[in-house]
Every structure is written in C-alpha cells, then in structure tokens.
Amino acid sequence: MAPGRAGVNLLYQNDKKMFTVQQIKAVHATVRSGADFPRYVREIRDLGLIKYEFMLEDGRTVYYGADNYRVEAPPIYPFRIVNYIPLVEQMEQNIREHQAGKSDFLTICAQAAAAGVQHWEVNTHTMLCTYYDKNGRVMITEPIPDEGY
C-alpha cells in the first residue's frame, strides 16, 4: 500500500484495485432477492472484480481481479449433490422466479443444484451470468441488466 493510504479500504497493487472477500461479503449482505442482483454486480465491479465462479456443491466462491489476482471464499453450506442430468427448462424457470424476487439466495442455490448446475460464472465486464453443468457445458447464459451505468 502506498504511503498515506492507510485509511483507504481498497488494496492497491500497481494502482489497480484489489478487493477482499470481506468487501464483497459486505456488498452481498445488501442483496435480498434476485431483483437486487444487477446492483450487486455493478458494485462488485466497482471494487475491481472482473468475474467470479460460484460452486453449487458447497457454496464456495472464487473471485478474480486484474493481473491474475484471485481470492477464494470458503464454503457457505454443507456439501450437496448436483444432479447429473441438466434440466435447462427447469433452471430457466427458477431464474425467472428468482429475478422476480420470489426466492432468496440459498433457495436458488438448491434449485440450481437440483437442475444440474455445477457452477455459475458472473462476468462483471460482459454483464453475463453463465450456468455450467457437471461436464463443463454451458446450460444457460443470461444478460445482467446494466441500465444507466
């Protein structure tokens, strides 16, 4: 950290923003439903986050920033089985309901695992959320609304 920046909440490496898991969790704590998701993605992008991968088996998240910066958050729930059969139509319905605010985060996680989602990736630059099955194949790619920003 550069001299005189002791009070700054962000870490800087070569003048690039470097985020912490604690900062991301603080932003995530403000999310109440899928309807809040676009705002969340914009806020973590502002922290310097390029993308993250969320693993449905245990709720572990890997966050990526510039210059190969990477931090990992530990699992947030006990191990769960992910369905081997990808149920794309069911997952599309789950996403629509979640985006309408009809489910919370842990509910969509359980629904995604039951629909065969191994992990999802959120890219804050392309504003896309991509869902992958256990074989690494893309099941669904959803645009994240980014109006007015």
C-alpha positions as CSV (number, residue, x, y, z in Angstrom):
1,M,0.0,0.0,0.0
2,A,1.3,3.4,-0.9
3,P,2.3,5.8,1.9
4,G,-0.5,7.9,3.2
5,R,-3.2,5.5,2.1
6,A,-3.6,3.7,5.4
7,G,-7.2,4.7,5.8
8,V,-8.2,3.5,2.3
9,N,-10.5,0.5,2.3
10,L,-9.2,-0.9,-1.0
11,L,-5.8,-2.6,-1.5
12,Y,-3.8,-1.3,-4.5
13,Q,-1.2,-3.1,-6.4
14,N,0.4,-1.2,-9.3
15,D,-2.5,1.3,-9.0
16,K,-5.1,-1.4,-9.7
17,K,-8.0,-2.0,-7.3
18,M,-7.6,-5.2,-5.3
19,F,-10.7,-6.3,-3.4
20,T,-11.1,-8.5,-0.3
21,V,-13.7,-11.2,0.4
22,Q,-14.9,-9.1,3.3
23,Q,-15.7,-6.2,0.9
24,I,-17.6,-8.5,-1.4
25,K,-19.5,-10.0,1.5
26,A,-20.4,-6.6,2.7
27,V,-22.0,-5.7,-0.6
28,H,-23.6,-9.2,-0.9
29,A,-25.3,-8.6,2.5
30,T,-27.4,-5.9,0.9
31,V,-28.9,-8.4,-1.6
32,R,-32.4,-9.5,-0.6
33,S,-33.5,-11.3,-3.8
34,G,-32.6,-11.8,-7.5
35,A,-34.1,-8.4,-8.2
36,D,-31.1,-6.8,-6.4
37,F,-28.6,-8.8,-8.4
38,P,-27.8,-6.2,-11.1
39,R,-26.9,-3.6,-8.5
40,Y,-24.7,-6.1,-6.6
41,V,-22.8,-6.9,-9.8
42,R,-22.2,-3.2,-10.6
43,E,-21.0,-2.6,-7.0
44,I,-18.5,-5.5,-7.0
45,R,-17.3,-4.4,-10.5
46,D,-16.5,-1.1,-8.9
47,L,-14.4,-2.9,-6.3
48,G,-12.2,-4.2,-9.2
49,L,-13.7,-7.6,-9.6
50,I,-13.7,-9.0,-13.1
51,K,-15.6,-12.3,-12.6
52,Y,-16.4,-14.9,-10.0
53,E,-17.3,-18.5,-10.0
54,F,-19.8,-19.9,-7.5
55,M,-19.6,-23.7,-6.9
56,L,-23.1,-25.2,-6.1
57,E,-21.7,-28.3,-4.3
58,D,-20.6,-26.4,-1.3
59,G,-21.2,-22.6,-1.9
60,R,-17.5,-21.9,-2.4
61,T,-16.7,-18.8,-4.5
62,V,-13.6,-17.8,-6.4
63,Y,-13.2,-14.1,-7.2
64,Y,-10.9,-12.8,-10.0
65,G,-9.4,-9.4,-10.5
66,A,-6.7,-7.8,-12.7
67,D,-3.2,-9.3,-13.1
68,N,-4.3,-12.8,-12.1
69,Y,-5.4,-11.5,-8.7
70,R,-7.6,-14.2,-7.1
71,V,-9.2,-14.7,-3.7
72,E,-11.4,-17.6,-2.6
73,A,-14.3,-17.6,-0.1
74,P,-14.9,-20.8,1.9
75,P,-18.0,-22.9,1.5
76,I,-21.2,-21.4,2.9
77,Y,-23.2,-24.6,3.3
78,P,-22.6,-28.4,3.7
79,F,-21.9,-30.5,0.6
80,R,-24.9,-31.2,-1.6
81,I,-25.2,-33.4,-4.6
82,V,-25.6,-31.7,-8.0
83,N,-27.9,-33.5,-10.4
84,Y,-26.0,-35.2,-13.3
85,I,-28.9,-34.5,-15.6
86,P,-29.0,-30.8,-16.7
87,L,-32.6,-29.6,-16.5
88,V,-32.3,-26.4,-18.6
89,E,-36.0,-25.6,-18.8
90,Q,-36.4,-26.0,-15.0
91,M,-33.4,-23.8,-14.4
92,E,-34.7,-21.1,-16.7
93,Q,-38.0,-21.1,-14.7
94,N,-36.0,-20.9,-11.4
95,I,-34.0,-17.9,-12.7
96,R,-37.2,-16.1,-13.8
97,E,-38.8,-16.6,-10.4
98,H,-35.5,-15.5,-8.6
99,Q,-35.2,-12.4,-10.8
100,A,-38.8,-11.5,-9.9
101,G,-37.8,-11.6,-6.2
102,K,-39.7,-14.9,-5.4
103,S,-36.7,-16.7,-3.9
104,D,-33.7,-16.0,-1.8
105,F,-30.0,-16.9,-2.5
106,L,-30.0,-20.2,-0.7
107,T,-33.2,-21.3,-2.4
108,I,-31.8,-20.6,-5.9
109,C,-28.6,-22.5,-4.9
110,A,-30.6,-25.6,-4.0
111,Q,-32.8,-25.2,-7.1
112,A,-29.7,-24.8,-9.3
113,A,-28.0,-28.0,-7.9
114,A,-31.3,-29.9,-8.4
115,A,-31.4,-28.6,-12.0
116,G,-27.8,-29.9,-12.7
117,V,-25.8,-26.6,-12.4
118,Q,-22.3,-27.4,-11.2
119,H,-21.3,-23.8,-11.0
120,W,-22.2,-20.4,-12.4
121,E,-19.8,-17.6,-13.5
122,V,-20.6,-13.9,-13.3
123,N,-18.6,-11.7,-15.6
124,T,-18.8,-8.0,-14.5
125,H,-17.4,-6.7,-17.7
126,T,-19.6,-8.6,-20.2
127,M,-22.5,-8.4,-17.7
128,L,-23.3,-12.1,-18.3
129,C,-24.1,-14.9,-15.9
130,T,-23.3,-18.3,-17.3
131,Y,-24.5,-21.6,-15.8
132,Y,-22.5,-24.8,-16.4
133,D,-23.3,-28.4,-15.9
134,K,-21.1,-31.2,-14.4
135,N,-19.4,-31.7,-17.8
136,G,-18.4,-28.0,-18.1
137,R,-21.0,-27.4,-20.8
138,V,-22.9,-24.1,-20.9
139,M,-26.5,-24.6,-19.9
140,I,-27.7,-21.0,-19.9
141,T,-26.2,-17.6,-20.4
142,E,-28.2,-14.7,-19.0
143,P,-27.5,-11.0,-19.6
144,I,-27.4,-8.9,-16.4
145,P,-29.2,-5.6,-16.8
146,D,-26.8,-2.7,-16.6
147,E,-29.2,0.2,-17.4
148,G,-28.0,3.7,-16.6
149,Y,-24.4,2.8,-15.8
